[in-house]
């Protein structure tokens, strides 16, 4: 039986990343990435856009690098697996769900934001940093 859980997106950050820490000190960085489909409406011949928003979480060294170099508007390519958090709503007692991409590969694309540090982040040969050191 074949099982594949793989998500690949490329887009731009809609805001600055947020970083928290697990009790063991491991960093977790969360950010939202917009991907936009542009197409021509056949009836009106006008260009239309559909934007999807994706939540991405990175952990460990990857999270620290993402938090340091990514800013609102940054271009980013992300590979990872889909994960879903489940929790009980305190008011209603019903289960709530949030699905996100647990980043395994992140590559910075496009020009660097003006307020990003001048030095380059450490990258592998493919221009990304591989990290799967915490299950997000």
N, C-alpha and C positions, 0 to 999 in steps of 0.2 A: 504494500500500500504506500503510495506516494503522498507525502505531506510537505507543503511549501507554505511558508508565511514570510512574504517579502514585500516591502513597500519601497518604491523609488519615487522621489519627487524632486523637482528643481523649481525654485521660486524665490520670493523675497520676504524678509521678515517684516511683520506688521507692527512690531514694537520691540523694545529692548528685551533681551532675555532676562529671566528671573532665576536666581540661584538659591538653593536651599541645601541643607546638609542632613544626611542620615545620622542617627545617633552614633554610628561608628566613625563619623567624620567624612564619609564619602560624599562628594558633591553631586547634586542633581540640578541640571540646568533645563529649564522649560522655555520654549518659544513657539510662536505661531508663524507658519509659513503660508503665504498666499500663492496659489497657482492659478493662472488665468488662461482660459480658452478663448481665443478670438476667432470669429467666423463672420462670413458675409450672409446676411439675411436674404434668402432667395426672392422674397416678395418685394422688399423695400430697397435691396442692394446696399443697405447700411451695414457698417461693421458693428457687430454686437460682441459683448464680453460676458463670460460666466466665470466668476471667481469662487474658488473653493478654499477654505481655510483648514489647515492641518496643524494639530498640536504635535510637537516633537519634544522628546525628553532624552537628554544624554546624561551619562553618569561618569564618575571617576575623572581621570585625566582629560577625557574628551569634554566633559562638562566644564572643567576649569578653562580649557582652551576656548570653547564656545563662548563662555561668559566674558572672557577677556577680549575677544576679537569681533564678535557679532554685535551689530547694532541695528536699530530700526532701518529698514531699507536695504540691508545687506543681502546680496545674492548668495544662495546656498543650494547645494546638491546634497540630498540625504538618502541613504539606504538604511533600511532597518526592518524590524518586524513589527506587526501590529500587536498591541497589548490593550487590554481593557481592565480598568480599575472598577471595582464594585464596592459600594458602601451603602449603609442604611441612612436614609434621610432622617434627621433628628425630629423634624416636625411631623412628618407623615408616617414614618416607620417603613416606607417603601424603599426597595432597592433602587439606587441610582447608578448610572454607568457613564464612563468616560473612556473613549478609545483614543489612543495616541500612537505615534511611531516611536518605538524604542530605537534610537539611532545607533547604528553600528559603524557606519562610514559617513563622514561629513566632509565636504569639500567646499571651500569658500570660492565663490564665483563673482565676476564683475569687479568693479573698482572698490577699493577699500573705503569705508565710511570716513569722513573727515576727522572724527574724534577717536578712531581706532588707533591703538599703539603703532608706532612706526616699524617696530621689528616684526618679522614674519613668524607665524606660529610654526612649531615643528610639524613636518608633514612626511608622509611616506613617499615612495616613488610615484604614486598615482595622484599626488596632491591632496591627499586626505589623511586623517589620523584614525586608525582602527582602534576601537575600544569596545569591549564587551565584558568589562570587569565587574559590573554590578547589574543585576537584572532589571533595573528601573522599575 
